[in-house]
Amino acid sequence: MVKLSVIVPFYNVRQYAPDALRSLRANVRADFEFILVDDCSTDGTGEIVERAAHDLPGAVHVRREEKGVSAARNQAMGLARGEYVTFMDADDWVAPGYFSRLVGAIEELGCDFVRTDHVRCTGNAREIQRVPFGPRNVVVDPRDVILPSDRSTPVDYPYSWAGVYHRRLVDEGLLLFPEHLRTAEDRPWIWRLHREAKSFAAVDLLGIFYRRGVTTSLTQIGDTRQLDFIPAFDQVVEETSQDPEADRFLPKVIRTYCAIIAHHLNTIEKFEPAVARKLRAQSSAALKRMPQDLLKEALDSMDHERAARLRRLRRRPVGAEVAA
C-alpha cells in the first residue's frame, strides 16, 4: 500500500526544478509515490521532469494540456493512491527524510491534517515562518482555531505544502482547489478545510524550504492575475455565510479581506497603471458588497491609516477611474 502521495506541479521552473527533484530523491521510500505534473511548461521544464521521472523511484509522470496549478493539483489527487497526501511547489525543496518525519507526525497524532512551520528563503537569507498557533502536537477542532478576528490564525497561513492530509479529506472533496482562480486559490481552500475537517494539529517540524522572490511566481507578477484575491475572498465570504456559525466567523473573513485589500493598495506601484486602476475599482466594489455592519466593525478595529484609506475607497463612485 502507498503510504504517502507527494504532488508536485511544474510550470516553467527550469532553473529550480533540478533542486526540487534532488530533494525528492533524498526522500524516496518504498511506500511513497511522487506525482510529477508537467503543467504545460514551455521553457524545457517538461523535459527535465520527464527524464527525472525515469530515475525517481515511485514517480508518476503526468502531462497536462491546460495549465493551472489548481487543476494540476486536483488532477493529481484523482490519481493519488496514498493513505496521506502532501504538496510541494516545484521552485521549493525539502530536507532529506522530511516526508518520513511528516508521515510519522500525523500517524502519531491520528488527526485529519497536520500543519508545519517552514523556512522562507530570499536569496541567501533564511527565516523561519511559524504556523500562527501556539500549542504544538495537540489535536484540536480546526474550527476552534479560526478566531480571533484581530490576530493571525491558521486560516491566515494558507500554504498547502506546509502540512500533510489524511486520505479521507481527499475522498470528501475537502482538498480540492478552485480552478477558476489563478492566484489566492489557497484562501478558499484553507477556510473550507478549517470549517469542515474534524481534527488538526500544528507540529514543530522544519524541512520545507519556500523560495521567495522567484520572478516567474504569480505572487511576484503585477498583472491582473494578482487581482484574483478578490474573487477568492468573495468565495470565502459566500461559503462562510452558509456555515451554521456564520455570525461567529464572518467578522474574521471581512477583517482579513480588508487587510489584504489594504496590503495590495500599499504595494500598488508594482502594478501597471491599467491594472492599478482595476485594483482600485474592484476593491471599491468589493467593499460595497461586504456586509456593511461587519465592514464598519472591521475598519473600526484597524489602524487609522489603513482604515481611512479603505473608507475613502468605499466612497469612490462606481466606475471611477482614479483612486480615492
FITI-727680 format. One line per field, with one value per residue (C-alpha): residue number from 1; z, y, x; residue in one letter. Coordinates in steps of 0.25 Angstrom, whole numbers, plus 5000, padded with zeros to 4 digits. Example, Ala and Ser with C-alpha at 12.3 -4.5 7.8 and 13.67 -1.06 7.14 Angstrom:
// residues 2
nr	(1,2)
Z	(5031,5029)
Y	(4982,4996)
X	(5049,5055)
rest	(a,s)
***
This chain:
// residues 324
nr	(1,2,3,4,5,6,7,8,9,10,11,12,13,14,15,16,17,18,19,20,21,22,23,24,25,26,27,28,29,30,31,32,33,34,35,36,37,38,39,40,41,42,43,44,45,46,47,48,49,50,51,52,53,54,55,56,57,58,59,60,61,62,63,64,65,66,67,68,69,70,71,72,73,74,75,76,77,78,79,80,81,82,83,84,85,86,87,88,89,90,91,92,93,94,95,96,97,98,99,100,101,102,103,104,105,106,107,108,109,110,111,112,113,114,115,116,117,118,119,120,121,122,123,124,125,126,127,128,129,130,131,132,133,134,135,136,137,138,139,140,141,142,143,144,145,146,147,148,149,150,151,152,153,154,155,156,157,158,159,160,161,162,163,164,165,166,167,168,169,170,171,172,173,174,175,176,177,178,179,180,181,182,183,184,185,186,187,188,189,190,191,192,193,194,195,196,197,198,199,200,201,202,203,204,205,206,207,208,209,210,211,212,213,214,215,216,217,218,219,220,221,222,223,224,225,226,227,228,229,230,231,232,233,234,235,236,237,238,239,240,241,242,243,244,245,246,247,248,249,250,251,252,253,254,255,256,257,258,259,260,261,262,263,264,265,266,267,268,269,270,271,272,273,274,275,276,277,278,279,280,281,282,283,284,285,286,287,288,289,290,291,292,293,294,295,296,297,298,299,300,301,302,303,304,305,306,307,308,309,310,311,312,313,314,315,316,317,318,319,320,321,322,323,324)
Z	(5000,4997,5010,5004,4991,4988,4978,4970,4959,4950,4941,4935,4946,4938,4947,4960,4956,4958,4973,4975,4968,4976,4989,4985,4982,4997,5002,4994,5002,4996,5000,4995,4981,4975,4965,4956,4947,4935,4935,4920,4922,4910,4915,4915,4929,4924,4918,4931,4939,4928,4930,4945,4945,4939,4950,4962,4970,4972,4961,4954,4942,4937,4925,4924,4912,4920,4931,4944,4958,4964,4953,4953,4968,4966,4955,4963,4975,4966,4963,4977,4984,4997,5011,5013,5003,5003,4993,4988,4979,4968,4972,4986,4992,5005,5014,5013,5021,5023,5017,5026,5038,5033,5032,5046,5052,5046,5049,5064,5065,5057,5052,5039,5036,5041,5039,5039,5040,5028,5024,5015,5006,5000,4993,5003,5015,5023,5032,5040,5038,5049,5048,5056,5066,5079,5085,5078,5076,5082,5074,5073,5065,5053,5055,5069,5063,5053,5062,5068,5057,5060,5061,5051,5052,5044,5033,5030,5028,5015,5009,5005,5004,5019,5024,5021,5020,5022,5010,5015,5013,4998,4998,5004,4994,5005,4998,4984,4979,4972,4958,4953,4962,4956,4970,4984,4981,4995,5002,5000,5001,5015,5020,5016,5022,5035,5035,5031,5035,5049,5055,5053,5060,5058,5060,5062,5049,5039,5026,5015,5008,5002,4991,4991,4980,4969,4957,4950,4962,4961,4975,4969,4956,4956,4945,4946,4952,4965,4966,4967,4982,4981,4975,4985,4997,4991,4991,5005,5009,5001,5007,5021,5020,5019,5031,5043,5051,5041,5051,5058,5046,5037,5045,5043,5028,5026,5034,5027,5013,5017,5021,5008,5000,5008,5006,4991,4991,4999,4988,4976,4970,4965,4956,4942,4942,4936,4946,4957,4953,4952,4966,4972,4964,4968,4982,4984,4978,4988,5000,4995,4994,5008,5020,5023,5038,5038,5029,5039,5051,5043,5039,5053,5058,5048,5050,5045,5032,5026,5031,5025,5012,5011,5015,5004,4994,4999,4996,4982,4971,4963,4950,4954,4948,4959,4973,4986)
Y	(5000,5014,5022,5036,5043,5055,5064,5074,5083,5088,5100,5108,5106,5100,5108,5102,5088,5081,5085,5081,5067,5065,5067,5057,5047,5049,5045,5033,5021,5009,5013,5027,5032,5045,5051,5060,5068,5076,5087,5091,5097,5104,5106,5092,5088,5077,5070,5071,5065,5054,5050,5050,5042,5030,5030,5034,5022,5024,5035,5036,5046,5054,5063,5073,5080,5092,5100,5104,5100,5097,5088,5081,5078,5073,5064,5058,5056,5048,5039,5038,5025,5029,5028,5042,5054,5065,5076,5083,5094,5092,5104,5100,5088,5079,5073,5059,5050,5061,5053,5041,5051,5057,5044,5040,5052,5051,5036,5038,5049,5042,5054,5059,5068,5074,5087,5090,5102,5105,5113,5125,5127,5140,5140,5135,5139,5129,5132,5122,5124,5118,5113,5124,5115,5113,5099,5088,5073,5075,5071,5081,5084,5093,5102,5105,5112,5121,5132,5143,5153,5163,5153,5144,5130,5117,5121,5133,5122,5116,5109,5095,5090,5093,5080,5066,5062,5049,5041,5043,5058,5055,5046,5056,5067,5076,5077,5081,5095,5105,5104,5118,5125,5128,5133,5132,5119,5114,5124,5118,5104,5107,5113,5101,5092,5098,5099,5085,5076,5069,5070,5077,5079,5088,5081,5086,5080,5088,5083,5090,5102,5112,5121,5135,5145,5136,5145,5134,5132,5138,5145,5153,5157,5170,5167,5164,5150,5157,5162,5148,5150,5158,5146,5137,5145,5147,5132,5131,5141,5133,5120,5124,5131,5118,5112,5109,5119,5129,5140,5135,5134,5145,5157,5150,5148,5162,5168,5159,5163,5177,5175,5168,5180,5190,5182,5182,5196,5199,5192,5197,5202,5188,5188,5194,5207,5199,5188,5198,5205,5191,5188,5201,5199,5185,5187,5198,5189,5178,5188,5191,5177,5173,5173,5188,5186,5176,5185,5196,5187,5183,5197,5202,5191,5195,5205,5219,5220,5207,5209,5224,5219,5208,5217,5227,5215,5211,5225,5224,5225,5213,5212,5223,5222,5229,5225,5231)
X	(5000,5005,5007,5009,5006,5014,5008,5017,5012,5023,5022,5033,5043,5055,5064,5059,5053,5066,5067,5053,5055,5068,5061,5050,5061,5066,5052,5050,5043,5037,5023,5024,5019,5023,5013,5020,5011,5017,5007,5009,5023,5029,5043,5049,5044,5035,5048,5055,5043,5041,5056,5055,5043,5050,5060,5052,5046,5031,5030,5017,5018,5006,5006,4995,4989,4984,4992,4987,4993,4979,4975,4988,4987,4973,4976,4988,4979,4970,4982,4988,4988,4994,4988,4993,4995,5004,5008,5021,5024,5034,5042,5044,5051,5050,5061,5065,5056,5046,5034,5036,5036,5023,5016,5021,5015,5001,5001,5005,4994,4984,4977,4971,4983,4995,5002,5016,5026,5034,5047,5046,5058,5060,5073,5083,5075,5067,5055,5046,5031,5023,5008,5001,4996,5003,5000,5009,5006,4992,4980,4968,4956,4960,4948,4953,4966,4959,4958,4961,4958,4969,4981,4987,4982,4984,4974,4984,4995,4989,5001,4996,5010,5012,5005,5000,4986,4979,4973,4958,4959,4962,4950,4941,4946,4951,4965,4960,4965,4956,4961,4955,4966,4980,4985,4980,4974,4979,4970,4956,4964,4969,4956,4948,4958,4957,4942,4939,4950,4949,4963,4976,4990,5002,5015,5030,5035,5044,5048,5041,5049,5040,5047,5043,5045,5044,5041,5032,5024,5010,5012,5023,5015,5008,4997,4982,4985,4988,4974,4969,4970,4956,4948,4956,4951,4937,4936,4941,4930,4919,4923,4925,4912,4905,4912,4903,4913,4914,4911,4924,4933,4929,4935,4949,4947,4943,4955,4964,4958,4960,4975,4978,4972,4980,4993,4991,4988,5000,5009,5001,5013,5017,5005,5004,4995,4983,4984,4985,4972,4965,4971,4964,4951,4950,4954,4944,4933,4937,4936,4922,4918,4922,4912,4913,4911,4923,4931,4929,4933,4946,4950,4948,4958,4969,4980,4976,4984,4978,4964,4964,4969,4959,4947,4952,4952,4938,4932,4939,4928,4925,4932,4942,4956,4964,4967,4961)
rest	(m,v,k,l,s,v,i,v,p,f,y,n,v,r,q,y,a,p,d,a,l,r,s,l,r,a,n,v,r,a,d,f,e,f,i,l,v,d,d,c,s,t,d,g,t,g,e,i,v,e,r,a,a,h,d,l,p,g,a,v,h,v,r,r,e,e,k,g,v,s,a,a,r,n,q,a,m,g,l,a,r,g,e,y,v,t,f,m,d,a,d,d,w,v,a,p,g,y,f,s,r,l,v,g,a,i,e,e,l,g,c,d,f,v,r,t,d,h,v,r,c,t,g,n,a,r,e,i,q,r,v,p,f,g,p,r,n,v,v,v,d,p,r,d,v,i,l,p,s,d,r,s,t,p,v,d,y,p,y,s,w,a,g,v,y,h,r,r,l,v,d,e,g,l,l,l,f,p,e,h,l,r,t,a,e,d,r,p,w,i,w,r,l,h,r,e,a,k,s,f,a,a,v,d,l,l,g,i,f,y,r,r,g,v,t,t,s,l,t,q,i,g,d,t,r,q,l,d,f,i,p,a,f,d,q,v,v,e,e,t,s,q,d,p,e,a,d,r,f,l,p,k,v,i,r,t,y,c,a,i,i,a,h,h,l,n,t,i,e,k,f,e,p,a,v,a,r,k,l,r,a,q,s,s,a,a,l,k,r,m,p,q,d,l,l,k,e,a,l,d,s,m,d,h,e,r,a,a,r,l,r,r,l,r,r,r,p,v,g,a,e,v,a,a)
***
